Amino acid sequence: MKAFWASFFVFLYVLAMLRPVFPLFEYVIDQDYIAEFLCINRDKVEMQCNGKCYLMQKLNEQNEEKKQNLPKIAMEEYPIGFIDVLAIPSQKTGITKGAPILNYSNNYSFLYSDSSFRPPGLSI
């Protein structure tokens, strides 16, 4: 059942991604019909439009539809800077200004060995 839903959602995603290309598919499939009956410039043979004007009209309609579906965002309502949000108010602590805070911890150790052991293959 999970495979069905996964393939269903993949199908919907692919369908949504191909939606802008549908007018081109329609034009390629029905080019003769569009050129003969739907072309705006079918009376002007010298233009050799062959239905491209109809295709451009459909693409422009689709772009206008896409622009209408986008929500309008007023930038005045949303602050661009986020510095005011991240400003941390300074709190006074009991530490005086002159006393430095040292949290340094030296965890380095070196084991010196004066052994004559050398790994095989290493010659000095």
WOFENQUI-V786518 format. One record per residue. NEAR is the number of other ideal C-beta (glycine too) atoms within 12 Angstrom. Layout:
((NEAR) (NEAR))
This chain:
((7) (8) (9) (10) (11) (12) (13) (14) (14) (14) (14) (14) (13) (13) (14) (13) (12) (14) (18) (17) (18) (19) (26) (22) (15) (20) (27) (17) (14) (21) (21) (15) (17) (28) (23) (15) (13) (23) (27) (20) (20) (22) (11) (12) (11) (8) (15) (13) (24) (24) (30) (24) (23) (28) (29) (20) (21) (26) (21) (15) (17) (21) (16) (13) (15) (13) (12) (11) (11) (10) (7) (9) (8) (7) (8) (7) (8) (10) (11) (10) (9) (9) (9) (10) (10) (9) (9) (8) (7) (6) (7) (8) (9) (7) (11) (9) (9) (6) (9) (9) (10) (8) (6) (8) (6) (8) (6) (7) (6) (7) (7) (6) (8) (6) (8) (6) (8) (10) (8) (6) (6) (7) (6) (6))
